[in-house]
Amino acid sequence: MIVYLVRRLGQSLIAVVAMAVLVFLGVYAIGNPVDVLINPEANQAEVAAVTQRLGLDKPLWEQFVIFIGNLLQGDLGNSFVYGRPAVEIILERLPATMELAFVALVLAVVIGVPLGVLAGLKPDSIGGRSIMAGSILGFSLPNFWQGMLLILVFAVMLGWLPAGGRGQTVEVLGMRLSLFTWDGLQHLILPALNLALFKMSLVIRLARANTREVALQDYVKFARAKGLSARRVVTVHVLKNIMIPVVTILGLELGSMVAFAVVTETVFAWPGMGKLLIDSINLLDRPLIVAYLMLTVLIIVTINFVVDILYSFLDPRVRLSEVKG
Amino acid sequence: MTDRSVASSLEPVITTKPLEVESPFRRIARAFVEDRLAVLGLVLFLVIALAAILAPWITPQNPYDLAQLDIMDGGLPPGETSFATGGTYWLGTDQQGRDMLSAIVYGLRISLLVASVSLGLAITIGVAAGVAAAYFGGRLDALIMRVVDLQLSFPAILIALILLALLGRGIDKVILALVIVQWAYYARTVRSSAIVERNKDYIEAARCLGFSHRRIMFRHLLPNCVPPLIVVATVQIAQAIALEATLSFLGVGVPITEPSLGLLIANGYDYLLSGRYWVSLYPGIALVVTIIAINLVGDRLRDVLNPRLQK
């Protein structure tokens, strides 16, 4: 176990370092770092002073060491727009994105699993076929387009729900959340559903495929033969056994949800990290861009690491084959 | 007796018994057309592609020639008549009086151009890396596959966002980002099928004949890895179109002067809430129809090319 843990941790570190190198090269080597790191409105003397202070006259490898050093201390410079540390601003927006991703994940499971089981139990019925067709659409249509249709139907045509923004928030455990006010909840439904649709399609397919397999197993046949109600067979015997792959895949997909939140947040004007990234790109607020990218990479690598470790506890074959290979 | 007379005496034997084996291409084509939905997808895609290629000759106006736009025609709903020319705007106009139908066809042109160029480059790089990894094995294999694993552990959209946030917007930059995002899929696909083929007798035979590595890799190994590659490519081109549209919608993709479908949708998005839905909706429908058409073709190809499902 220790061998696997160390090995997996090493891989995660390599992933973070590789991404840091990519971001570093992008900022320092491809673009002109003076343009990138210094306010474009600065005059010549200021530019020269800041160039020296930031160490931009030093060789590239030395700058990289400094960049990594600052990174480890969580210092990624001040935002041009806000004039405050970039990391601080990102962290302020983090709860909004996490709330959105979390609610979307719950929706994906709560709606996706029952639909997938239904489609798996009756694969050739009209219901089963239309669920599958829906999931194919959910997969292949671009996320932002689905979001726009949601706005068009529920906000513009029906007028049931607000089209954007976050609504009223309350402070829970030091984070401002929309989930616990009626107004906030109304604002949350559409964006969360939008973010959930893609994963929901994935869950439907997984649940359907697994249900079809599990439904043929002897223990399900036995449960039926024993005279248990169809409802009990499905909720206890089938559902329990299809949840393992569903949970695993969803864990791995949580990271991509944080990344895809960029799209949903832009469509619904949800004030999370993703919207901040797009705003920063438009305003050329480079320290914020770098901070967002590094933080998101860190989040995704951490999620992947935790899920892999948990999975290796559940299924020892994984870590054994990994140690050998 | 000369060699030539021997050859000519053998000739009739060969010509009188033509081989009754259908070429793989024809077999696949025949199996493909059995599915009507897939044929519909293919026809739709061909029509869309043709329209995109012929855009300057078939659209009612050049939507980016300012001389052809009339501000009087701004914001007309679908089916209205033009004040300037008397023509009909079947899909309405945007704020500047631009015919949406023309704008959509021009947008398709850019969307498909970006997707197909990046597809070609990504396949080339991915195939070369995948075949080399499988054929040579060892350290090269480990190195290439580590890079692939590393890249695939991050969502494609995040990698594309990193690149475009640092490089700025532009058609060439979007293509670069799509290539970097996609090559890993091809590398992995080709490697996994090439590793199976590598140990077969015909490769051994080619080695014994003293062929160069390059010749064995690309003339012998690669052709046998093509079917899964085609399936992945159809999935990936739909993904590429969707990803490009997403990036352009977010404002980090193609520049404003060369709007793809994604950017058209983004431009019309502001009017969506005020009821001018057509500026945004119809480019979206064009995008969605294109993606669905490609997916229909891809699904059928996957069934047809899968040897396990063949009769």
Contacts between the chains, C-beta under 8 A, distances in Angstrom:
chain1	res1	chain2	res2	distance
A	14	B	150	7.2
A	15	B	150	5.6
A	15	B	153	6.3
A	15	B	154	7.9
A	18	B	150	5.9
A	19	B	154	7.6
A	19	B	162	7.7
A	22	B	162	6.7
A	23	B	162	6.7
A	23	B	166	7.3
A	26	B	162	7.2
A	26	B	163	7.5
A	26	B	165	8.0
A	26	B	166	3.3
A	26	B	167	7.3
A	27	B	166	6.5
A	30	B	166	6.5
A	30	B	167	6.9
A	31	B	166	6.8
A	136	B	295	7.2
A	137	B	292	7.8
A	140	B	238	6.2
A	140	B	242	7.4
A	140	B	291	5.4
A	140	B	292	6.4
A	140	B	295	5.0
A	141	B	242	7.7
A	141	B	288	5.7
A	141	B	291	6.8
A	142	B	242	4.4
A	142	B	245	5.4
A	142	B	246	5.5
A	142	B	249	7.8
A	142	B	262	7.9
A	142	B	287	6.9
A	142	B	288	7.9
A	142	B	291	7.5
A	143	B	246	6.7
A	144	B	245	7.6
A	144	B	246	5.7
A	144	B	249	4.9
A	144	B	250	7.8
A	144	B	262	8.0
A	144	B	265	7.5
A	145	B	245	7.7
A	145	B	265	7.1
A	145	B	284	5.1
A	145	B	287	6.7
A	145	B	288	6.4
A	148	B	265	7.2
A	148	B	269	6.8
A	148	B	272	6.6
A	148	B	280	6.6
A	148	B	284	6.7
A	149	B	284	7.9
A	151	B	272	6.7
A	151	B	273	7.6
A	152	B	272	6.3
A	152	B	277	6.2
A	152	B	281	7.2
A	155	B	273	7.5
A	156	B	272	6.8
A	156	B	273	6.2
A	156	B	275	7.1
A	156	B	277	7.4
A	163	B	273	6.0
A	255	B	154	7.9
A	255	B	155	6.8
A	256	B	155	3.8
A	256	B	157	7.8
A	256	B	158	7.8
A	259	B	154	7.7
A	259	B	155	4.2
A	259	B	157	5.4
A	259	B	158	4.1
A	259	B	161	7.6
A	260	B	155	6.8
A	260	B	157	6.2
A	262	B	157	7.0
A	262	B	161	6.6
A	262	B	250	6.8
A	263	B	157	7.4
A	263	B	246	5.9
A	263	B	249	7.6
A	263	B	250	6.7
A	266	B	249	7.7
A	266	B	250	5.7
A	267	B	269	7.9
A	277	B	161	7.1
A	277	B	165	7.3
A	278	B	250	5.5
A	278	B	251	6.5
A	278	B	252	7.3
A	281	B	164	7.9
A	281	B	165	5.2
A	281	B	251	7.3
A	281	B	252	5.7
A	282	B	251	6.2
A	289	B	165	4.9
A	289	B	166	7.7
A	293	B	161	7.7
A	293	B	162	5.3
A	293	B	165	6.9
A	296	B	158	6.3
A	297	B	154	7.2
A	297	B	158	7.7
A	300	B	153	7.6
A	300	B	154	6.1
A	300	B	155	7.4
A	300	B	158	7.2
A	301	B	153	7.7
A	304	B	153	5.9
